[in-house]
Amino acid sequence: MAVLKTRTWISLWFLLTTPVILWDVGYCFMRPRSMKGGDLHWIWAPYALYQEVYGLPAFNSGDGFTNAQSFMNVLETALNLLYLYLAHVVAWPPATLIGFTSASLTLAKTVLYWMQEYYCNYCAVGHNNAWDLFWLWILPNGLWLVVPTLIVRTLGKDLVNALTLADRVSTMTSMNKRR
């Protein structure tokens, strides 16, 4: 019987990022009401800093990338919560695959987010000085590269180990049946 191996740091990442992601999704999906001047802006007041630089130009031009990535955030968060439920409540060994998939999606989407900037010649962040760029964009967004990479690596190893063990058991069972 397979044993589910959970790690506190992975579960905490999935749990603690859920409200952050949902808060961000709410801001994006509620635009323009969530923006400065909107009746709901008080919920997202810290976003005023980002709105003028990133949010308003994208919103005014009809750029759909922001809401598209927010929709992906909803799917990833649902998978994160499903992983937590299956891993900690049900203790279902394949929950590892759910966590691996979710972290892979987060990583891929974040790489896409960074590559969008690279290929548009840093169209949304290139105006920043080095200090602002680091503290307001690289550091916060970099966490979404580093932590999901570590989760993918860790859960990927668990999946490889489980598949290797299953193959060995299957091979041994087949050999014993031939005898």
N, C-alpha and C positions, 0 to 999 in steps of 0.2 A: 504494500500500500504506500502510495506517495505521501510525503509529508510536506506541508506548506511551510515555507520559510519566510517569515515576515521580518521586516527591519523597521525599527521605530522611526528612523530619520526619513525613510521613504513615506511611511504613513503620515508623519507630521507634515511633510511637504505637500502631499495631496490634500490633507485636511486644512492646513493653514493658508494655502493658496486659494482655496475655494471662495471665501468671502472677498478676497482681493480681486479675483478674476470676475466674479459676479458683479462687483461694484463697477469695474471697468466696462463690462458688457452693458450694464444699465446706462452708464454715461453715453456709450456709443449708440445704443438703440433708441435712446430717448432724445437724441439731438433733434431739433435745436432747443427743446425745452430744458435740457440739462446744461446748456451752455450759458456763459455769462449773459445776463439779461433775460434768461428764461425763468419761468416760475419754479422750476425744480433745481435750479443751479445750486441752491444752498446745500443740497445733498452731495454735490461734487465740487464744492468750492475750491479745493486744491488743484483741480484741473484747469482753473483759469490761467495758470502759468503756461500750460501746454496748449491751451485752446488758441491763443493768438498766434503761436508759432506753427503748430501742426494741425490742430483741429479745424480752425476756421477756413484756411485755404482749401483743405481737402473737402470739407463739407460744401463750401460754396461752388467748387468745381464739379461736384457730383461724383467724386472719387468713391467707388464702392469698396475699396480695399479694407478700410477700417471696419465696416460692418461685416464684411466677409470673414475677416480674421476673428471678429467677435463671435460670429456664428460658430466658427471652429472652436473657440474657447468654450462655448456652451457644450459642445460634443465632448471635448476633452475633460471638462469638469464632470460631466455625467459619468464618463468612464472612470475618472479618479474616485468618485463616490461609490461606483459599482465595485471597483477594486477593494475599497475599504470595507464595504459590506461583505463581499465574498471572502475576503481574506480574514477578517476579524470576527465576523458574526457566524458565517456559514463554515469557515475554515475549508474552503474548496480549493484543492491544489492548483487547478487551472487558473485561479485568480491571478497568478503570476503573469500569465499571458495578457490579461486585461491591463494590468499595470504597465507592462512592457509596451503594449500597443499605445496606451495613452501617452506615456512619456515620449515614445517615438513620434507621435503626432505633434506633441508640443515642440519637440526639438526641430522637426521638419518645418513647422510653421514659423518658428523663430528664425531659423536659417533663411527662410523665404523673406521674412521681414527685413533682415539685415541685407540680403542680396538685392532686394528692391531698392534700398538706399544706394548700394554700390552701383547698380546698373542705371540709376537715374541721376548719377553724378552727385549723390548726397543731396537730392532736391529738397528733402524735408529737414535735414539736420546740418547741412553744410554751412549755414550762416552762423552757427554757434562758435564761440571762442572755445579753446581747448578745455578750459575749466568747466564750463556749462555742458559741453558735449560729454565729458567724462561723467560728471555727477548726475546729469539729468537724462542721459540716454545710454551711454555705454555700460555704466555700472548697473542700473536697474534692469536693462534689457539683457545684459550679460549673464545675470543670474538665471535667466530662462534658457540660456545655452548650457551653462555649466551643470546645474542641478539635474535637468532632464538627461544630459549626457551620462552623468554618474548613475542615474536610475536605470537607463537603458543598458549600460555596461553591467551593472549588478544583477538586474533581473534577467538579462540575456545570458549571463553565466549560469544562473539558476536553471533557466530553461534548457541550456545545453547539457548541464549535468543531469537533469531529469530525463531528457531524451536519450542520453548515453546509457544511463542506468536501465531505462526501459528496453533499449536495444540489447543490452547484456542479458537481461532477464529473459527476453524473447528468444535470444540465441541459445541460452542454457536450456530453456523449456523445450525448444525444438530438438536439441541434441539429446535430451533425456527421453523424449518420445521415440526417437529413432533406435534407442537401445533396446 
